[in-house]
């Protein structure tokens, strides 16, 4: 994309350098990766190690992995996820190829939409002066809007479960949109995906998390528009392995 939608040029530059993976600048690229993960943790996004690409396959030992390089490596990812700077830095340095996920529903939720819908929605939201928050692009098909959570950790009875994500019977109401909340996760930039694809921040984690309801109408409008156009079927990420 030509526009950076308000992201800091330093953050954008470090992501681009890491994704290019220049052999002659490996140390700088590795440090940029660590810095970006630490910035996400400092913003309150709980992180845990995830799988990574191994050629066009996943680094995990699951034959025919349905979400290669997009899932956590531990089944205990919900309790393992942390914002502790020391732990995140140790993971990043000891597992230099690993991607990272962030657990949703505790500090933040993520509205996950088709890329074409997300780009137009982002332009509309910014033009209207609406606070958007961190936004990431994943591969060539999805855009992720990070928001404050609608859950209330102090009162678990009030948490919105991940089962309120988009289901086939609700596609007319929320076409193409997935709401990652309690019990779900998404990859966090920088991340590498099979096929030389990657994940990057369009707006970095330094931006405050908005209420998801302030974005929802615009996102669903654009998802409905995209759903009415001829396109390849693209599934949202599953919440679990």
PAPA-270700 format. One record per residue: x, y, z of N, C-alpha, C, O, CB in turn; residue in one letter. Coordinates in steps of 0.02 Angstrom, whole numbers, always signed. Glycine has a CB too. Layout:
- n_x	n_y	n_z	ca_x	ca_y	ca_z	c_x	c_y	c_z	o_x	o_y	o_z	cb_x	cb_y	cb_z	residuo
- X	Y	Z	X	Y	Z	X	Y	Z	X	Y	Z	X	Y	Z	A
...
END
This chain:
- n_x	n_y	n_z	ca_x	ca_y	ca_z	c_x	c_y	c_z	o_x	o_y	o_z	cb_x	cb_y	cb_z	residuo
- +42	-59	+0	+0	+0	+0	+44	+62	+0	+98	+62	+30	-48	+0	+60	X
- +20	+114	-34	+61	+174	-35	+56	+213	+29	+106	+238	+53	+41	+217	-92	X
- -5	+219	+57	-14	+257	+118	+0	+214	+179	-9	+153	+178	-85	+286	+122	X
- +23	+248	+232	+38	+212	+294	-16	+222	+346	-11	+195	+401	+105	+232	+322	X
- -68	+262	+330	-126	+272	+373	-106	+292	+444	-134	+266	+492	-167	+209	+375	X
- -59	+337	+450	-44	+363	+515	+7	+323	+555	+21	+342	+611	-104	+369	+554	X
- +35	+269	+528	+84	+231	+565	+150	+268	+567	+164	+307	+521	+93	+161	+535	X
- +190	+256	+617	+255	+289	+622	+302	+261	+570	+306	+201	+560	+283	+280	+692	X
- +338	+306	+538	+382	+284	+484	+436	+237	+509	+458	+192	+473	+414	+344	+450	X
- +459	+247	+571	+510	+203	+599	+485	+132	+606	+520	+84	+589	+534	+228	+665	X
- +423	+124	+631	+394	+58	+639	+385	+26	+571	+403	-33	+561	+326	+62	+675	X
- +358	+64	+523	+347	+37	+456	+412	+16	+424	+416	-37	+393	+313	+89	+411	X
- +466	+57	+433	+530	+40	+403	+560	-23	+432	+589	-64	+396	+578	+96	+412	X
- +554	-32	+498	+583	-92	+529	+546	-155	+506	+578	-207	+495	+579	-86	+605	X
- +480	-150	+498	+442	-208	+474	+465	-226	+403	+477	-284	+388	+366	-194	+475	X
- +471	-176	+360	+491	-189	+291	+560	-220	+288	+572	-266	+249	+490	-124	+250	X
- +606	-196	+330	+673	-224	+331	+672	-297	+353	+706	-339	+323	+719	-184	+378	X
- +632	-312	+404	+631	-381	+429	+600	-428	+378	+625	-483	+368	+592	-385	+495	X
- +545	-406	+345	+513	-450	+297	+557	-463	+236	+551	-516	+205	+447	-419	+275	X
- +601	-416	+218	+645	-428	+162	+699	-479	+178	+726	-512	+134	+677	-363	+139	X
- +715	-486	+244	+762	-537	+267	+828	-534	+228	+850	-583	+200	+731	-606	+260	X
- +859	-476	+227	+922	-468	+191	+978	-506	+227	+992	-491	+285	+941	-394	+184	X
- +1011	-554	+195	+1062	-593	+229	+1119	-551	+257	+1146	-567	+309	+1090	-644	+181	X
- +1137	-498	+222	+1194	-459	+244	+1179	-417	+305	+1224	-388	+336	+1218	-414	+188	X
- +1115	-413	+324	+1095	-372	+381	+1054	-412	+431	+1007	-386	+460	+1056	-310	+358	X
- +1072	-475	+440	+1033	-521	+481	+1026	-496	+552	+972	-499	+581	+1064	-590	+481	X
- +1081	-472	+582	+1079	-450	+651	+1031	-392	+660	+992	-390	+708	+1149	-429	+675	X
- +1032	-343	+614	+987	-286	+618	+914	-308	+609	+869	-283	+643	+1005	-233	+565	X
- +903	-355	+563	+835	-380	+551	+809	-416	+613	+752	-407	+632	+834	-427	+491	X
- +851	-457	+644	+830	-493	+704	+814	-444	+760	+765	-454	+796	+885	-541	+727	X
- +854	-392	+768	+840	-342	+820	+776	-305	+806	+738	-289	+852	+899	-294	+827	X
- +764	-289	+741	+702	-255	+724	+641	-298	+742	+591	-273	+766	+701	-238	+648	X
- +647	-364	+729	+593	-410	+747	+580	-409	+822	+523	-404	+844	+609	-482	+723	X
- +633	-414	+861	+626	-413	+934	+595	-347	+957	+550	-347	+999	+695	-423	+968	X
- +618	-292	+929	+591	-227	+949	+516	-221	+935	+479	-194	+976	+628	-171	+912	X
- +494	-247	+878	+424	-244	+861	+381	-287	+907	+326	-267	+927	+413	-265	+788	X
- +407	-346	+925	+371	-388	+972	+367	-356	+1041	+316	-360	+1075	+403	-457	+976	X
- +422	-326	+1062	+422	-292	+1127	+375	-232	+1127	+343	-218	+1178	+493	-270	+1145	X
- +369	-198	+1071	+323	-142	+1066	+251	-166	+1073	+210	-132	+1105	+332	-105	+999	X
- +235	-223	+1044	+168	-251	+1050	+154	-270	+1123	+100	-257	+1149	+159	-312	+1004	X
- +203	-302	+1155	+194	-321	+1226	+187	-259	+1270	+146	-258	+1316	+254	-363	+1250	X
- +227	-207	+1255	+222	-145	+1294	+155	-111	+1287	+132	-76	+1332	+278	-97	+1273	X
- +122	-122	+1229	+56	-94	+1218	+1	-135	+1252	-58	-117	+1249	+42	-90	+1143	X
- +20	-190	+1285	-28	-230	+1322	-54	-291	+1286	-101	-323	+1310	-85	-189	+1341	X
- -25	-308	+1228	-48	-367	+1191	-12	-429	+1217	+49	-434	+1208	-36	-359	+1114	X
- -46	-476	+1249	-13	-536	+1275	+10	-582	+1219	-30	-599	+1175	-61	-574	+1323	X
- +73	-602	+1220	+104	-639	+1165	+123	-710	+1186	+135	-723	+1244	+164	-602	+1139	X
- +125	-754	+1136	+151	-822	+1146	+180	-846	+1079	+157	-824	+1026	+94	-871	+1171	X
- +231	-890	+1080	+262	-914	+1018	+212	-951	+974	+167	-985	+998	+321	-958	+1034	X
- +223	-945	+909	+181	-978	+859	+224	-1015	+809	+285	-1006	+807	+134	-928	+824	X
- +192	-1056	+768	+227	-1092	+715	+252	-1043	+662	+235	-984	+662	+181	-1145	+684	X
- +293	-1069	+616	+321	-1027	+563	+325	-1068	+499	+319	-1130	+501	+392	-1000	+584	X
- +336	-1036	+442	+338	-1073	+379	+400	-1117	+373	+455	-1097	+393	+334	-1026	+319	X
- +391	-1175	+346	+447	-1219	+328	+437	-1236	+255	+404	-1285	+238	+451	-1284	+374	X
- +466	-1196	+212	+450	-1200	+141	+378	-1177	+132	+360	-1122	+155	+460	-1272	+114	X
- +337	-1217	+99	+266	-1201	+92	+224	-1238	+144	+163	-1240	+139	+242	-1219	+21	X
- +257	-1267	+193	+223	-1304	+245	+231	-1269	+312	+261	-1216	+316	+250	-1377	+248	X
- +204	-1301	+364	+207	-1274	+431	+264	-1307	+470	+280	-1365	+457	+140	-1283	+468	X
- +293	-1271	+517	+346	-1299	+558	+322	-1351	+607	+362	-1389	+635	+381	-1244	+596	X
- +256	-1355	+619	+230	-1405	+666	+232	-1474	+634	+243	-1480	+573	+158	-1387	+688	X
- +221	-1526	+674	+225	-1594	+648	+157	-1621	+627	+150	-1682	+617	+255	-1640	+701	X
- +108	-1578	+620	+41	-1600	+600	+38	-1607	+524	+51	-1560	+488	-13	-1549	+625	X
- +21	-1666	+501	+17	-1679	+429	-44	-1642	+401	-100	-1649	+426	+11	-1756	+414	X
- -32	-1602	+350	-87	-1564	+320	-113	-1510	+366	-174	-1499	+367	-142	-1609	+300	X
- -70	-1476	+403	-91	-1423	+449	-138	-1374	+413	-119	-1347	+361	-29	-1385	+479	X
- -198	-1362	+439	-246	-1319	+404	-231	-1245	+409	-256	-1205	+369	-315	-1331	+431	X
- -189	-1225	+457	-172	-1155	+465	-96	-1148	+472	-72	-1127	+525	-208	-1124	+526	X
- -58	-1165	+421	+15	-1165	+427	+43	-1097	+446	+27	-1046	+415	+46	-1187	+363	X
- +85	-1097	+498	+121	-1038	+523	+74	-987	+555	+95	-930	+566	+159	-1006	+467	X
- +12	-1006	+571	-36	-959	+598	-64	-980	+666	-113	-952	+689	-93	-949	+550	X
- -33	-1029	+698	-61	-1054	+761	-6	-1058	+814	+53	-1062	+798	-93	-1124	+750	X
- -26	-1056	+879	+24	-1062	+932	+56	-1131	+933	+27	-1179	+908	-8	-1047	+1000	X
- +115	-1135	+963	+149	-1199	+967	+128	-1239	+1028	+138	-1300	+1030	+224	-1188	+967	X
- +100	-1206	+1078	+80	-1240	+1139	+5	-1240	+1147	-28	-1190	+1132	+113	-1207	+1200	X
- -24	-1296	+1170	-95	-1299	+1184	-112	-1255	+1245	-171	-1241	+1257	-117	-1371	+1196	X
- -61	-1235	+1283	-72	-1193	+1342	-62	-1119	+1326	-43	-1080	+1370	-25	-1214	+1398	X
- -74	-1100	+1263	-59	-1032	+1242	-98	-979	+1281	-74	-923	+1290	-75	-1024	+1169	X
- -158	-996	+1304	-198	-946	+1340	-166	-927	+1407	-166	-869	+1426	-269	-971	+1352	X
- -138	-976	+1442	-105	-961	+1505	-33	-940	+1494	-4	-906	+1536	-107	-1021	+1552	X
- -4	-961	+1438	+66	-944	+1423	+73	-872	+1400	+126	-842	+1410	+92	-991	+1370	X
- +23	-845	+1368	+27	-778	+1339	+44	-726	+1393	+16	-728	+1448	-39	-759	+1305	X
- +89	-681	+1376	+114	-633	+1425	+135	-568	+1392	+150	-566	+1333	+171	-662	+1465	X
- +137	-516	+1432	+164	-452	+1410	+231	-439	+1443	+260	-385	+1435	+115	-395	+1425	X
- +257	-488	+1480	+320	-479	+1516	+377	-469	+1466	+390	-513	+1424	+334	-539	+1561	X
- +411	-413	+1471	+463	-396	+1422	+519	-448	+1421	+541	-468	+1367	+492	-327	+1439	X
- +541	-470	+1480	+596	-517	+1483	+578	-584	+1450	+618	-612	+1413	+616	-529	+1554	X
- +517	-609	+1463	+497	-672	+1434	+489	-668	+1359	+511	-713	+1323	+432	-696	+1466	X
- +458	-614	+1335	+449	-606	+1263	+517	-601	+1228	+526	-630	+1175	+407	-543	+1248	X
- +563	-565	+1258	+629	-559	+1227	+666	-626	+1226	+700	-641	+1177	+671	-506	+1265	X
- +660	-665	+1280	+692	-731	+1281	+663	-776	+1227	+700	-809	+1190	+684	-764	+1350	X
- +596	-777	+1222	+565	-817	+1169	+590	-796	+1100	+609	-838	+1059	+489	-812	+1172	X
- +589	-731	+1088	+607	-705	+1022	+679	-723	+1004	+693	-740	+946	+597	-630	+1019	X
- +724	-718	+1051	+795	-731	+1037	+811	-805	+1033	+852	-826	+993	+839	-698	+1089	X
- +777	-846	+1074	+790	-918	+1074	+753	-954	+1018	+771	-1010	+1000	+771	-948	+1140	X
- +701	-921	+990	+663	-951	+935	+661	-900	+877	+609	-871	+863	+590	-970	+958	X
- +718	-890	+844	+724	-836	+795	+679	-841	+734	+668	-792	+700	+794	-831	+772	X
- +653	-901	+720	+608	-909	+663	+534	-905	+681	+491	-901	+637	+622	-974	+629	X
- +520	-906	+745	+450	-912	+767	+409	-850	+752	+433	-794	+758	+448	-926	+841	X
- +347	-861	+732	+296	-809	+733	+269	-804	+804	+286	-845	+847	+239	-823	+682	X
- +228	-754	+817	+196	-747	+882	+122	-733	+873	+101	-699	+827	+230	-690	+923	X
- +82	-761	+919	+11	-745	+922	-2	-699	+981	+38	-695	+1028	-33	-809	+926	X
- -58	-664	+978	-82	-626	+1036	-151	-652	+1054	-195	-658	+1012	-83	-549	+1022	X
- -160	-668	+1118	-224	-693	+1143	-274	-636	+1149	-258	-584	+1177	-215	-729	+1211	X
- -333	-646	+1122	-384	-593	+1124	-435	-607	+1179	-440	-662	+1206	-419	-588	+1056	X
- -473	-554	+1196	-527	-561	+1244	-508	-544	+1315	-551	-545	+1360	-553	-629	+1243	X
- -445	-528	+1328	-424	-509	+1395	-409	-434	+1397	-435	-398	+1441	-361	-549	+1417	X
- -370	-411	+1351	-353	-340	+1345	-385	-310	+1283	-408	-253	+1283	-277	-329	+1344	X
- -385	-349	+1230	-408	-323	+1166	-446	-376	+1127	-438	-436	+1139	-349	-298	+1125	X
- -487	-353	+1080	-520	-395	+1031	-491	-378	+963	-454	-329	+956	-598	-386	+1032	X
- -507	-418	+912	-485	-404	+844	-543	-416	+797	-574	-469	+798	-423	-448	+824	X
- -557	-366	+755	-606	-372	+701	-567	-389	+638	-528	-348	+613	-648	-307	+693	X
- -579	-448	+611	-540	-478	+557	-583	-479	+494	-634	-513	+492	-516	-550	+576	X
- -563	-441	+443	-605	-433	+383	-564	-445	+320	-503	-445	+322	-636	-363	+382	X
- -598	-456	+263	-562	-462	+199	-521	-399	+186	-543	-343	+202	-611	-475	+141	X
- -463	-408	+156	-417	-352	+147	-448	-295	+107	-441	-237	+126	-354	-376	+112	X
- -482	-311	+53	-509	-258	+11	-562	-217	+49	-565	-156	+42	-540	-287	-52	X
- -602	-251	+90	-651	-216	+131	-617	-174	+184	-637	-118	+198	-700	-265	+162	X
- -566	-202	+215	-531	-167	+268	-497	-104	+245	-498	-54	+281	-481	-212	+299	X
- -467	-105	+186	-432	-46	+162	-480	+12	+150	-465	+69	+168	-394	-63	+97	X
- -537	-3	+119	-586	+50	+107	-616	+74	+173	-625	+134	+182	-642	+25	+60	X
- -631	+28	+218	-658	+47	+282	-610	+91	+321	-630	+140	+352	-676	-15	+323	X
- -546	+74	+319	-496	+114	+354	-494	+185	+328	-491	+232	+367	-427	+81	+349	X
- -496	+193	+263	-497	+260	+233	-559	+299	+255	-555	+358	+272	-494	+255	+156	X
- -616	+265	+256	-678	+298	+276	-675	+319	+350	-695	+374	+367	-737	+252	+265	X
- -651	+275	+392	-648	+290	+464	-602	+348	+479	-619	+393	+517	-625	+228	+503	X
- -543	+348	+448	-496	+402	+460	-523	+468	+432	-515	+521	+463	-428	+386	+429	X
- -554	+465	+374	-582	+526	+344	-637	+555	+388	-647	+616	+390	-610	+511	+274	X
- -673	+512	+424	-726	+535	+469	-700	+556	+537	-739	+578	+579	-777	+480	+477	X
- -635	+550	+548	-606	+571	+612	-617	+522	+668	-612	+540	+727	-632	+637	+631	X
- -633	+460	+652	-645	+408	+703	-578	+378	+725	-536	+361	+683	-693	+353	+677	X
- -569	+370	+790	-509	+338	+816	-509	+264	+796	-557	+228	+809	-505	+345	+894	X
- -456	+243	+764	-455	+175	+736	-413	+127	+778	-435	+71	+791	-428	+177	+665	X
- -354	+146	+799	-312	+101	+838	-265	+61	+793	-260	+76	+733	-354	+54	+879	X
- -231	+11	+820	-184	-30	+780	-220	-70	+727	-274	-97	+738	-145	-77	+826	X
- -189	-73	+668	-216	-111	+612	-159	-149	+579	-105	-122	+569	-253	-64	+560	X
- -171	-213	+562	-120	-254	+530	-148	-285	+467	-208	-299	+462	-95	-308	+577	X
- -105	-296	+418	-121	-334	+358	-88	-402	+363	-30	-407	+381	-99	-296	+293	X
- -126	-454	+346	-101	-522	+349	-102	-553	+280	-155	-562	+250	-143	-565	+398	X
- -42	-569	+254	-37	-599	+188	-67	-552	+137	-55	-492	+138	-72	-667	+186	X
- -106	-581	+92	-137	-540	+40	-213	-545	+43	-248	-533	-7	-113	-562	-28	X
- -240	-564	+103	-312	-575	+104	-350	-548	+164	-411	-543	+161	-325	-645	+100	X
- -317	-530	+220	-353	-509	+279	-325	-445	+309	-265	-431	+302	-353	-564	+332	X
- -368	-406	+341	-347	-347	+379	-376	-353	+449	-434	-371	+457	-370	-281	+344	X
- -335	-338	+499	-354	-348	+569	-355	-281	+605	-304	-247	+609	-307	-398	+604	X
- -413	-264	+633	-422	-203	+672	-421	-221	+746	-466	-256	+770	-489	-167	+652	X
- -371	-198	+782	-365	-212	+854	-406	-160	+892	-399	-100	+881	-291	-212	+876	X
- -447	-184	+938	-491	-140	+977	-488	-158	+1051	-458	-208	+1070	-564	-145	+951	X
- -518	-115	+1091	-527	-134	+1162	-574	-194	+1164	-614	-204	+1119	-555	-74	+1204	X
- -568	-233	+1217	-611	-292	+1223	-680	-272	+1249	-688	-225	+1287	-580	-344	+1269	X
- -730	-310	+1227	-797	-302	+1255	-807	-347	+1315	-859	-347	+1346	-851	-317	+1202	X
- -755	-386	+1330	-757	-429	+1390	-740	-389	+1452	-713	-334	+1447	-710	-488	+1382	X
- -757	-417	+1509	-740	-385	+1573	-708	-438	+1617	-743	-476	+1651	-804	-354	+1607	X
- -640	-441	+1617	-606	-494	+1655	-625	-498	+1728	-620	-551	+1759	-532	-484	+1650	X
- -648	-442	+1758	-667	-443	+1828	-732	-483	+1839	-745	-506	+1894	-675	-373	+1855	X
- -771	-490	+1787	-835	-525	+1792	-842	-571	+1732	-867	-550	+1680	-895	-475	+1796	X
- -820	-634	+1739	-818	-679	+1682	-887	-693	+1653	-892	-712	+1595	-785	-744	+1702	X
- -940	-683	+1691	-1007	-694	+1665	-1024	-645	+1610	-1069	-656	+1570	-1059	-690	+1720	X
- -988	-588	+1608	-1002	-537	+1559	-958	-543	+1497	-967	-505	+1449	-992	-469	+1590	X
- -912	-591	+1495	-868	-598	+1437	-908	-621	+1377	-954	-662	+1382	-811	-648	+1453	X
- -888	-595	+1319	-917	-618	+1256	-876	-678	+1232	-817	-670	+1219	-919	-562	+1202	X
- -905	-737	+1225	-866	-794	+1202	-850	-790	+1128	-885	-757	+1090	-903	-858	+1218	X
- -797	-825	+1109	-778	-826	+1038	-832	-856	+995	-832	-846	+934	-712	-864	+1029	X
- -878	-894	+1023	-932	-924	+984	-978	-871	+953	-1019	-887	+910	-972	-971	+1027	X
- -972	-809	+975	-1011	-755	+944	-979	-731	+880	-1004	-685	+848	-1020	-697	+992	X
- -923	-762	+860	-893	-747	+796	-943	-763	+740	-995	-793	+753	-826	-785	+785	X
- -926	-743	+679	-971	-753	+622	-982	-827	+608	-934	-865	+599	-943	-718	+560	X
- -1044	-848	+604	-1063	-915	+585	-1102	-912	+520	-1126	-859	+501	-1105	-950	+642	X
- -1109	-969	+485	-1146	-967	+421	-1215	-936	+427	-1238	-901	+381	-1152	-1037	+393	X
- -1250	-949	+483	-1318	-923	+488	-1319	-848	+500	-1372	-817	+496	-1355	-958	+544	X
- -1262	-818	+515	-1259	-746	+526	-1221	-710	+472	-1206	-651	+479	-1228	-731	+594	X
- -1204	-745	+417	-1164	-714	+365	-1199	-655	+332	-1166	-608	+311	-1146	-765	+313	X
- -1266	-657	+328	-1302	-601	+298	-1294	-538	+341	-1295	-482	+316	-1376	-618	+290	X
- -1287	-549	+406	-1280	-492	+452	-1208	-467	+456	-1197	-407	+459	-1304	-512	+522	X
- -1160	-513	+456	-1089	-495	+461	-1049	-531	+408	-1006	-572	+426	-1062	-510	+532	X
- -1060	-518	+345	-1025	-556	+293	-950	-543	+293	-927	-486	+289	-1053	-538	+225	X
- -912	-598	+299	-840	-593	+293	-804	-568	+354	-743	-564	+354	-823	-548	+238	X
- -840	-552	+408	-808	-525	+468	-804	-578	+522	-850	-617	+533	-847	-464	+494	X
- -747	-579	+556	-739	-622	+614	-718	-579	+673	-674	-536	+668	-686	-678	+601	X
- -750	-591	+729	-736	-553	+790	-697	-599	+837	-726	-644	+867	-802	-526	+825	X
- -633	-586	+843	-591	-626	+889	-595	-596	+959	-576	-539	+970	-516	-628	+864	X
- -622	-635	+1004	-627	-611	+1073	-604	-667	+1120	-553	-698	+1108	-699	-588	+1090	X
- -643	-680	+1172	-621	-730	+1221	-611	-799	+1189	-653	-823	+1152	-671	-734	+1278	X
- -554	-830	+1204	-539	-897	+1179	-510	-897	+1109	-501	-951	+1080	-601	-937	+1180	X
- -494	-839	+1081	-467	-836	+1014	-398	-804	+1014	-373	-783	+1066	-515	-797	+968	X
- -368	-802	+956	-302	-772	+949	-292	-751	+876	-327	-774	+832	-245	-820	+972	X
- -243	-708	+865	-222	-690	+798	-146	-684	+798	-116	-675	+851	-256	-623	+773	X
- -116	-689	+739	-45	-674	+733	-33	-601	+746	-77	-559	+735	-18	-695	+664	X
- +27	-585	+770	+47	-516	+780	+108	-502	+736	+152	-545	+731	+62	-501	+855	X
- +111	-444	+703	+170	-429	+663	+232	-419	+707	+227	-401	+765	+158	-366	+621	X
- +291	-432	+677	+301	-457	+609	+294	-533	+608	+312	-567	+656	+371	-437	+583	X
- +268	-559	+554	+259	-631	+548	+271	-652	+475	+258	-613	+429	+188	-653	+571	X
- +296	-713	+467	+307	-740	+400	+255	-795	+387	+239	-834	+432	+379	-769	+392	X
- +229	-796	+326	+179	-844	+306	+204	-884	+246	+248	-861	+210	+112	-810	+290	X
- +176	-943	+234	+197	-982	+176	+188	-943	+111	+144	-900	+105	+158	-1048	+172	X
- +231	-959	+63	+226	-925	-2	+257	-857	-3	+237	-814	-43	+155	-920	-21	X
- +306	-845	+41	+341	-780	+44	+294	-723	+60	+308	-665	+43	+375	-767	-22	X
- +239	-737	+94	+194	-685	+118	+214	-666	+189	+252	-701	+222	+121	-708	+115	X
- +187	-610	+212	+204	-588	+279	+146	-550	+310	+91	-546	+282	+265	-544	+278	X
- +160	-523	+369	+110	-485	+406	+144	-422	+431	+200	-424	+455	+80	-526	+465	X
- +110	-365	+424	+141	-302	+443	+89	-257	+477	+29	-264	+467	+171	-268	+382	X
- +115	-210	+516	+73	-159	+545	+59	-105	+492	+106	-81	+459	+105	-128	+608	X
- -3	-87	+483	-22	-29	+443	-25	+32	+489	-3	+87	+471	-90	-40	+407	X
- -52	+21	+549	-48	+69	+605	-22	+30	+664	-49	-22	+682	-119	+103	+620	X
- +31	+56	+695	+66	+18	+746	+29	+12	+812	-22	+45	+823	+132	+48	+757	X
- +56	-29	+857	+23	-41	+922	+27	+18	+969	-2	+16	+1024	+54	-101	+955	X
- +62	+71	+950	+63	+131	+992	-3	+169	+992	-15	+211	+1035	+119	+177	+969	X
- -46	+153	+944	-111	+187	+940	-159	+158	+992	-163	+97	+1000	-142	+180	+869	X
- -196	+201	+1029	-243	+176	+1080	-297	+131	+1051	-317	+139	+993	-276	+235	+1116	X
- -319	+83	+1091	-371	+36	+1069	-440	+69	+1073	-459	+94	+1126	-370	-28	+1112	X
- -477	+71	+1017	-544	+101	+1018	-597	+51	+1039	-584	-10	+1042	-561	+130	+949	X
- -657	+75	+1053	-714	+31	+1064	-732	-1	+997	-739	+34	+948	-776	+71	+1093	X
- -738	-68	+995	-753	-100	+930	-818	-77	+898	-824	-79	+837	-755	-175	+940	X
- -866	-57	+939	-930	-37	+911	-925	+26	+869	-968	+39	+827	-980	-27	+967	X
- -873	+67	+880	-865	+127	+839	-841	+111	+769	-846	+153	+724	-815	+175	+873	X
- -814	+50	+759	-789	+30	+693	-837	-18	+658	-833	-26	+597	-722	-3	+701	X
- -881	-49	+695	-917	-107	+670	-962	-91	+611	-963	-129	+562	-959	-136	+725	X
- -998	-35	+613	-1044	-20	+559	-1008	-10	+493	-1029	-36	+441	-1085	+43	+575	X
- -952	+27	+495	-914	+38	+433	-884	-26	+407	-885	-39	+347	-858	+90	+445	X
- -857	-67	+452	-828	-131	+431	-880	-177	+400	-868	-208	+349	-793	-165	+489	X
- -938	-183	+432	-989	-227	+405	-1016	-201	+339	-1033	-240	+294	-1046	-236	+456	X
- -1021	-134	+332	-1043	-105	+268	-996	-126	+212	-1018	-147	+158	-1046	-29	+273	X
- -930	-120	+225	-881	-136	+173	-877	-211	+160	-867	-233	+104	-813	-109	+192	X
- -886	-251	+213	-888	-324	+203	-948	-344	+160	-943	-388	+118	-891	-361	+271	X
- -1004	-311	+171	-1064	-325	+131	-1052	-306	+58	-1073	-341	+12	-1125	-288	+159	X
- -1019	-250	+48	-1004	-229	-21	-959	-280	-55	-972	-299	-112	-970	-159	-21	X
- -906	-302	-20	-860	-351	-49	-896	-417	-61	-883	-450	-111	-800	-361	-3	X
- -940	-436	-15	-976	-500	-22	-1021	-499	-83	-1037	-552	-110	-1017	-514	+40	X
- -1041	-440	-105	-1084	-436	-164	-1047	-434	-229	-1077	-435	-282	-1126	-376	-159	X
- -979	-432	-224	-938	-432	-284	-911	-502	-297	-900	-539	-249	-880	-381	-278	X
- -899	-521	-360	-868	-586	-374	-798	-589	-343	-758	-544	-352	-863	-598	-451	X
- -784	-643	-305	-720	-650	-273	-709	-723	-253	-756	-762	-250	-714	-605	-212	X
- -646	-739	-241	-630	-806	-217	-653	-812	-145	-652	-763	-108	-554	-820	-223	X
- -673	-872	-125	-693	-884	-56	-632	-882	-12	-583	-917	-25	-730	-951	-49	X
- -634	-842	+41	-579	-836	+88	-607	-846	+157	-652	-810	+178	-543	-768	+81	X
- -581	-895	+193	-605	-909	+260	-565	-870	+311	-505	-860	+303	-601	-984	+275	X
- -598	-847	+364	-563	-815	+419	-523	-867	+458	-537	-926	+453	-611	-777	+466	X
- -475	-844	+497	-435	-889	+536	-477	-926	+587	-523	-896	+616	-378	-852	+571	X
- -465	-989	+599	-499	-1023	+654	-473	-998	+720	-416	-975	+724	-491	-1100	+648	X
- -514	-1003	+772	-493	-978	+837	-444	-1026	+870	-406	-1005	+914	-553	-966	+881	X
- -446	-1089	+851	-401	-1138	+883	-378	-1187	+830	-404	-1190	+774	-437	-1174	+942	X
- -328	-1227	+849	-306	-1282	+807	-359	-1336	+807	-350	-1388	+775	-239	-1309	+830	X
END
